[in-house]
Amino acid sequence: MPQAGVALLEIFSETDMLMVVDAVVSGSPPGTLHLVPLPWPGIESRGLSALSGHGWGLKEVLDLARALGRPIPRLMLLGIEVASVASGTTLSPAVEQAVALAVERFGDVEAIVRNPQASAWHTAQRFLPGDASFPV
């Protein structure tokens, strides 16, 4: 069930582990896949004026949960690098391929995330377009 922004606060209290799949803009080539344990120092707030129409960003939601003393489950971000988050922007072929790969290998990603000893919980990983090693 897709959820966005502040609605994640309710989901936080219902689970002990959550994987968030979202578009990211980090400067990597479009179509790059990022597997990042949260919180992670490289995740920055973009400010409310730069957020997409679905509401607050993930960092703002995490900050709010902490401020309210709400439980925060183990979190993993599966980020898909896009060229732009501007309204009306279409997906590039590289991003479409990354989405297809993430869907195809979602079971493998889920198995990694469910293993608390997996290296993914200790190191952010980046997989450039065409990198066949995703998600290991």
trRosetta pair geometry for C-beta under 8 A, 3 or more apart (Angstrom, degrees):
i j d omega theta_ij theta_ji phi_ij phi_ji
3 7 4.6 -137 -168 107 102 115
3 8 5.5 138 122 -78 122 65
3 11 5.7 172 45 -28 169 143
4 7 6.1 52 61 38 45 116
4 8 7.4 -52 166 -38 10 95
4 54 3.8 -65 168 159 159 121
4 55 5.4 134 130 36 102 113
5 8 6.8 -172 95 -2 23 96
5 54 5.9 -166 -26 135 108 78
5 55 2.7 -19 -72 99 156 133
5 56 4.2 110 -142 39 90 77
5 57 7.8 0 -104 -29 71 15
5 61 6.4 175 -169 -72 37 120
6 9 5.8 -17 -180 -3 62 114
6 55 6.2 -105 2 166 82 143
6 56 5.7 80 -45 21 77 127
6 61 6.3 -168 -94 -110 41 97
6 64 7.1 -33 -117 83 87 163
7 10 6.2 -42 -174 25 56 109
7 11 7.2 50 137 -12 72 105
7 55 7.8 112 1 50 91 164
8 11 5.3 -60 -154 41 49 113
8 12 6.2 63 148 -36 75 96
8 20 7.7 1 -119 -98 138 123
8 58 7.7 39 5 -123 170 69
8 61 5.0 44 59 180 127 152
9 12 5.6 -44 -153 19 32 119
9 13 7.5 23 155 -13 59 100
9 61 6.6 -141 -54 -164 80 97
9 64 7.0 -66 -81 105 123 115
9 65 5.8 -175 -115 -88 86 94
9 68 7.6 24 -143 56 131 150
9 70 5.9 -26 -157 168 94 172
10 13 6.4 -60 -164 33 35 104
10 14 6.9 23 146 -15 65 115
11 14 5.5 -69 -152 39 40 112
11 15 6.4 -9 168 13 76 113
11 18 6.5 98 135 -110 114 146
12 15 7.3 -93 -148 49 20 81
12 18 7.2 -78 -101 -11 56 151
12 65 5.9 48 18 -126 179 142
12 70 6.0 74 96 142 138 116
12 71 5.8 172 143 90 98 73
12 72 5.6 -40 -158 -113 127 45
12 73 5.8 -161 -149 -4 64 89
13 70 6.6 -83 -63 -170 101 99
13 71 5.5 109 -104 49 64 110
15 18 5.4 108 92 -63 136 94
15 73 5.1 -14 101 -75 81 160
16 73 5.0 161 -172 -134 21 105
16 74 6.6 29 150 13 67 92
17 73 5.4 -148 -69 164 18 120
17 74 4.7 -14 -110 63 76 102
17 75 7.8 178 -156 -75 51 33
17 76 7.8 13 -174 1 90 102
17 113 6.8 141 170 148 125 100
17 114 6.9 114 123 -107 165 60
18 73 4.9 100 -4 78 99 132
18 74 7.3 160 24 82 62 54
18 75 5.5 -15 69 -109 90 72
18 76 7.5 -175 95 29 47 68
19 75 7.7 143 -98 -162 31 53
19 76 4.7 -24 -111 71 79 99
19 77 7.6 158 -163 -94 63 17
19 78 5.9 30 175 -10 109 107
19 109 7.3 111 -150 136 159 110
19 110 7.1 -111 -6 -104 155 69
19 113 5.3 -26 -73 -144 121 169
20 38 7.6 12 25 -4 123 148
20 58 6.2 121 134 -111 166 135
20 75 6.5 8 -5 -167 108 102
20 76 7.3 178 24 86 69 46
20 77 5.2 -25 70 -109 98 67
20 78 7.2 -177 87 28 46 69
21 77 7.9 142 -93 -164 29 55
21 78 4.7 -19 -104 71 77 105
21 79 7.9 177 -152 -81 46 29
21 80 7.3 30 -176 -13 86 105
21 102 7.1 129 -140 159 127 143
22 58 6.8 -156 13 -41 165 127
22 77 6.7 -49 33 -154 103 99
22 78 7.8 129 20 76 57 59
22 79 6.0 -25 72 -111 75 70
22 80 7.5 -163 100 25 30 79
23 52 7.8 75 59 -37 124 151
23 79 7.3 54 176 -160 14 76
23 80 5.8 -49 -108 71 53 86
23 81 7.9 82 -164 -140 66 11
23 82 4.6 -7 -160 -4 114 130
23 85 5.9 149 111 -99 135 101
24 34 6.0 -34 44 30 156 138
24 77 7.7 83 -62 157 133 128
24 79 3.5 17 -13 -173 135 126
24 80 6.7 143 19 58 83 32
24 81 5.7 -46 76 -93 87 54
24 82 7.2 140 58 15 37 80
25 81 7.1 103 -104 -149 36 70
25 82 6.3 -55 -75 65 82 77
25 83 7.9 46 -115 172 100 12
25 84 7.5 43 -97 -109 132 24
25 85 6.2 -103 -33 -21 127 109
26 32 7.8 -89 54 81 114 135
26 34 7.0 88 -2 -59 150 151
26 42 7.7 35 -134 156 122 119
26 79 7.6 75 -22 131 124 148
26 81 6.3 -80 31 -110 94 106
28 32 3.9 -57 131 34 130 162
28 34 7.5 153 23 -59 155 110
28 81 4.7 -99 79 -103 103 159
28 126 6.4 -154 -105 -161 154 130
28 128 7.2 -139 -176 -104 113 75
29 32 5.4 115 65 -38 69 107
29 81 6.7 95 89 107 38 146
29 94 7.0 -81 146 163 98 158
29 128 6.3 51 45 -148 119 91
29 129 6.0 -86 106 0 122 111
30 81 5.5 -152 -124 117 35 93
30 82 5.8 30 -130 -148 97 27
30 83 4.5 -33 -71 -50 132 84
30 92 5.2 58 129 46 148 140
30 94 4.8 110 107 84 91 127
30 95 5.3 -55 170 -54 103 95
30 129 7.6 25 97 -50 52 132
31 80 7.6 -18 -132 -172 26 85
31 81 6.3 -37 37 69 24 97
31 92 7.1 -90 -47 85 100 110
31 94 3.1 -95 -41 155 137 95
31 95 5.2 -119 -77 -70 69 42
31 97 6.0 18 -140 64 123 99
31 98 4.2 177 -155 -37 63 122
31 128 7.9 49 100 179 90 50
31 129 3.7 37 110 -85 126 116
32 80 7.8 155 80 -159 47 43
32 81 3.9 30 51 10 89 139
32 98 7.1 -14 37 -108 11 147
32 126 6.0 -3 177 -171 118 95
32 127 6.6 158 -164 80 66 50
32 128 5.4 -32 -110 -116 93 45
32 129 6.2 -77 -69 -35 54 72
33 78 7.0 -19 -168 -171 97 82
33 79 7.2 147 -163 80 46 56
33 80 6.1 -18 -107 -104 67 64
33 81 7.5 -114 -62 1 25 89
33 98 5.5 178 -60 -159 92 109
33 101 7.1 -107 -49 93 143 122
33 102 6.2 168 -117 -75 130 104
33 126 7.5 154 83 -158 50 46
33 127 4.4 -9 59 59 98 107
33 131 7.8 -130 36 56 103 115
33 134 5.4 60 63 -123 145 145
33 135 7.7 -88 127 -99 141 80
34 77 6.8 -5 108 111 101 101
34 78 7.3 154 81 -161 59 34
34 79 3.8 -8 58 58 112 106
34 80 7.7 -148 23 -63 81 23
34 81 6.9 95 -19 -47 105 91
34 124 6.8 -8 -170 -177 96 102
34 125 7.2 157 -156 84 48 53
34 126 5.5 -13 -104 -105 75 71
34 127 7.7 -162 -71 23 32 73
35 76 6.8 -7 -170 -179 78 108
35 77 7.5 166 -151 85 31 59
35 78 6.0 -3 -103 -106 69 68
35 79 7.9 -155 -64 24 27 75
35 109 7.0 -150 -109 -139 126 105
35 112 7.6 -1 -171 106 149 143
35 120 5.4 -55 140 -142 123 114
35 124 7.1 167 87 -159 54 54
35 125 4.5 -2 56 57 100 103
35 127 7.5 43 -6 -8 99 107
35 135 6.2 99 -61 -154 150 99
36 40 5.0 -76 175 -10 109 162
36 42 7.5 -106 -142 65 140 112
36 43 7.1 139 139 -58 146 111
36 76 7.0 151 78 -163 43 60
36 77 4.4 -14 63 58 97 105
36 79 6.4 13 10 -2 118 115
36 124 4.3 9 -113 -124 83 99
36 125 7.5 -154 -68 32 54 57
37 40 6.1 125 80 -66 59 107
37 74 7.8 -44 -150 -175 98 88
37 75 7.2 116 -168 87 56 62
37 76 5.7 -37 -104 -105 54 73
37 77 7.9 -166 -81 17 6 78
37 120 6.5 136 -50 143 98 66
37 121 4.9 90 -88 -146 144 43
37 122 7.0 41 8 -37 150 17
37 123 7.9 71 9 41 112 20
37 124 7.1 -124 24 -76 70 67
38 43 6.6 12 -118 -9 97 159
38 58 7.3 -85 -127 153 156 128
38 62 6.9 -130 162 -86 122 149
38 75 3.9 -42 61 97 112 115
38 76 6.8 -170 7 -91 88 19
38 77 5.6 84 -43 -24 115 101
39 43 6.7 -125 -160 45 69 128
39 62 6.1 137 -85 168 104 157
39 75 7.6 51 -48 61 46 123
40 43 5.0 92 67 -11 86 104
40 77 7.7 -100 10 21 130 124
40 124 5.7 84 -151 -66 149 122
42 124 6.7 -43 32 -22 135 169
43 58 6.9 -63 -178 88 136 114
43 59 5.4 175 136 -74 104 111
43 77 7.4 133 -90 -8 134 160
44 59 6.7 -49 152 -41 14 165
45 57 6.2 155 -134 65 64 138
45 59 4.7 -128 -74 90 75 137
45 60 6.1 90 -120 -57 111 85
45 63 7.9 -9 -71 -15 127 142
46 50 3.9 -108 146 90 107 127
46 51 6.2 144 77 -69 113 64
46 57 6.0 122 26 -52 96 156
47 50 5.0 73 66 13 87 105
47 51 7.6 -143 94 -28 44 84
48 51 5.7 -41 -152 5 40 118
48 56 7.5 -43 -109 -109 85 69
48 60 7.8 76 -78 -85 80 158
51 54 7.9 -110 157 58 102 62
51 55 6.9 -54 146 119 139 22
51 56 6.5 -65 -135 -132 163 23
51 57 5.3 -135 -110 -45 112 91
52 85 5.1 -99 -72 165 108 117
52 87 7.7 140 -147 -69 81 76
53 87 6.5 61 -27 -88 122 112
56 60 4.1 -116 -175 86 114 131
56 61 5.5 137 108 -53 125 83
56 64 7.6 13 159 -10 168 138
57 60 5.0 96 58 8 74 103
57 61 7.2 -138 100 -5 39 89
58 61 5.7 -57 -150 36 34 112
58 62 6.4 33 154 -18 68 105
58 77 7.1 83 158 -96 174 125
59 62 5.7 -54 -148 37 33 110
59 63 6.3 34 154 -19 66 106
60 63 5.6 -53 -146 37 32 112
60 64 6.3 33 154 -19 65 106
61 64 5.7 -54 -147 37 31 111
61 65 6.4 34 153 -22 64 104
62 65 5.7 -51 -147 33 32 113
62 66 6.5 32 154 -17 64 104
62 72 6.6 60 -139 -126 81 139
62 75 7.8 -106 -95 20 120 166
63 66 5.9 -55 -152 36 31 111
63 67 6.3 30 152 -19 65 109
64 67 5.6 -56 -145 38 32 112
64 68 6.1 19 159 -9 67 111
64 70 7.9 13 120 22 72 129
65 68 6.1 -65 -145 45 26 102
65 70 4.2 -90 -156 66 77 114
65 71 7.7 -61 -179 75 115 25
65 72 5.2 110 127 -76 141 102
66 69 7.6 31 -179 -73 31 30
66 70 7.7 -73 -49 44 20 77
66 72 7.1 -10 -67 -35 74 137
72 75 7.0 -51 169 -25 96 118
74 116 7.4 -103 -112 -109 169 93
74 121 7.5 -25 -168 -126 125 115
76 113 4.8 -123 22 -125 160 115
76 120 6.8 30 -131 142 130 117
76 121 7.6 -74 -86 -94 109 68
78 102 6.3 128 160 -148 130 127
78 109 6.2 38 -94 -178 138 150
80 95 6.4 96 154 -151 113 85
80 98 5.1 146 -147 122 105 127
80 99 6.1 38 -138 -75 161 73
80 102 6.5 -82 -78 -29 118 152
81 95 7.5 -128 88 -101 58 91
81 98 7.4 -132 43 -133 74 178
82 85 6.3 104 84 -69 133 69
82 89 7.6 109 166 116 125 136
82 91 7.4 -82 -124 -120 107 72
82 92 7.8 152 -147 13 68 100
82 95 5.5 44 -108 -109 75 142
83 89 7.5 -149 75 -178 91 139
83 92 6.1 71 -8 -22 123 132
83 95 7.6 -106 -6 -43 84 129
84 89 4.7 -164 90 -111 109 163
85 89 7.1 -150 -154 36 8 142
86 89 4.8 98 68 -35 80 119
91 95 4.4 -128 -165 90 92 121
91 96 5.0 115 127 -59 125 83
91 99 7.2 -25 -158 -10 153 138
92 95 4.8 95 52 8 76 101
92 96 7.0 -137 95 -4 40 87
93 96 5.5 -54 -145 37 34 114
93 97 6.3 35 156 -20 66 104
94 97 5.8 -54 -150 36 30 111
94 98 6.5 31 151 -20 64 105
94 129 5.0 -48 -157 -107 107 151
95 98 5.5 -51 -147 35 35 113
95 99 6.4 38 153 -20 66 102
96 99 5.8 -51 -149 34 31 112
96 100 6.5 32 152 -18 63 106
97 100 5.6 -54 -148 37 33 112
97 101 6.3 33 153 -19 66 105
97 129 6.8 72 86 -149 126 103
98 101 5.7 -53 -146 37 32 111
98 102 6.2 33 154 -20 65 105
98 129 6.5 -81 -66 -105 103 84
99 102 5.7 -54 -147 36 30 111
99 103 6.4 29 154 -17 64 106
100 103 5.8 -56 -148 38 30 110
100 104 6.1 31 153 -21 65 109
101 104 5.6 -54 -142 37 31 113
101 105 6.1 -4 167 10 66 112
101 134 6.3 62 151 85 126 139
102 105 6.6 -73 -139 54 22 87
102 106 6.3 55 155 -73 61 83
102 109 7.2 9 -155 -24 73 154
102 134 7.9 -61 -84 150 62 138
103 106 5.7 -17 -149 -30 29 116
105 108 4.6 -40 -177 37 87 118
105 109 6.0 92 124 -24 86 94
105 134 6.4 138 71 121 161 90
105 135 5.7 168 137 -14 129 104
106 109 5.4 -54 -147 38 37 112
106 110 6.0 41 154 -23 69 105
107 110 5.6 -51 -144 35 30 114
107 111 6.5 34 154 -21 63 103
108 111 5.8 -51 -151 32 32 112
108 112 6.7 32 151 -17 63 103
108 135 5.2 158 113 38 107 115
108 136 7.5 -63 166 -51 125 81
109 112 5.8 -56 -155 35 34 112
109 113 6.3 29 152 -17 68 109
109 135 4.5 160 -85 -71 77 173
110 113 5.7 -57 -145 39 32 110
110 114 6.1 30 157 -19 67 109
111 114 5.9 -56 -144 37 28 110
111 115 6.7 25 156 -20 62 108
112 115 6.0 -65 -156 33 30 108
112 118 4.8 132 -169 -155 72 162
112 120 5.0 72 155 2 116 146
112 135 5.9 -133 0 125 150 121
112 136 7.5 -168 -83 -100 136 52
113 118 7.3 -79 -76 48 18 151
113 120 6.7 -71 -84 98 56 143
115 118 4.1 95 88 -36 106 105
116 121 6.3 27 -161 -39 48 168
117 121 7.6 -157 161 32 3 132
118 121 5.6 105 73 -5 77 96
119 122 5.7 -72 -160 46 51 104
119 123 5.6 -17 164 31 90 111
119 125 7.9 82 113 -56 101 124
120 123 7.1 -82 -120 61 24 70
120 125 6.3 -61 -115 -1 79 125
120 135 7.8 7 -83 163 140 102
125 135 7.9 107 96 -166 144 66
127 131 4.2 -146 -170 73 83 136
127 133 6.7 -152 -123 74 112 82
127 134 4.0 72 -162 -74 170 108
127 135 7.4 -93 -35 -107 152 48
128 131 5.0 104 56 -34 66 117
131 134 5.6 94 98 -27 96 95
133 136 5.6 -95 175 62 81 88
